[in-house]
Amino acid sequence: MPEHTPAPTPARSLYGFFMYVFSKTLMGIYLIWAFVPDYYLHYFSIYYYPLKYWSTAVPIQCLVALTLYAFFIYPSFNLILTTKIDSINTIQDSFSQYASADSKLPCNVETVCCCTDVSKCRKGCVLSPREYQENTVPPLHDLNISMVCRKMYLNNETSK
């Protein structure tokens, strides 16, 4: 059984070639129908075709439908899928990674050690910036909402 891969295969190249030829042929027929006067088409015994009105009406209707979708329907779907403002899911979800209680550093973020000193290595936890090798970026973690509120809204006198 072949693998499912996006790499080009002979069958895909044939499909692509025929789709290219088919689309160019349809575009040519459309342009001939839209721009060639009726008496030339009648000269070649072509009598049964839609009115020229439809050569501009259909593309304009497609663009209007695309605009309505892009500016109204798609954002409306996103608003429907967004959780309520008072939902806990706006703060945390199953993918949240908080700092551990003992080290105040996010755990279970990284499994590979990139420390300069192997004796200080704590795999699975983020180390301080001094303990990282040069030019590495520490992994991201979520901040606990209670800690954020304490830092933002409580001054130093009330937190003591």
QUIWO-V428971 format. One record per backbone hydrogen bond with DSSP energy under -1.0 kcal/mol. NH is the residue of the N-H (numbers start at 1). CO is the residue of the C=O. If there is no record, write none. Layout:
NH|CO, NH|CO
//
This chain:
5|3, 13|9, 14|10, 15|11, 16|12, 17|13, 18|14, 19|15, 20|16, 21|17, 22|18, 23|19, 24|20, 25|21, 26|22, 27|23, 28|24, 29|25, 30|26, 31|27, 32|28, 33|29, 34|30, 35|31, 36|32, 41|37, 42|38, 43|39, 44|40, 45|42, 46|41, 54|51, 55|52, 56|53, 57|53, 58|54, 60|56, 61|57, 62|58, 63|59, 64|60, 65|61, 66|62, 67|63, 68|64, 69|65, 70|66, 71|67, 72|68, 73|68, 74|69, 76|72, 77|73, 78|74, 79|75, 80|76, 81|77, 87|84, 90|87, 91|88, 92|88, 96|93, 100|105, 104|100, 108|124, 116|131, 121|118, 125|122, 126|106, 131|128, 133|114, 142|97, 148|144, 149|145, 150|146, 151|147, 152|148, 153|149, 154|150, 159|155
//
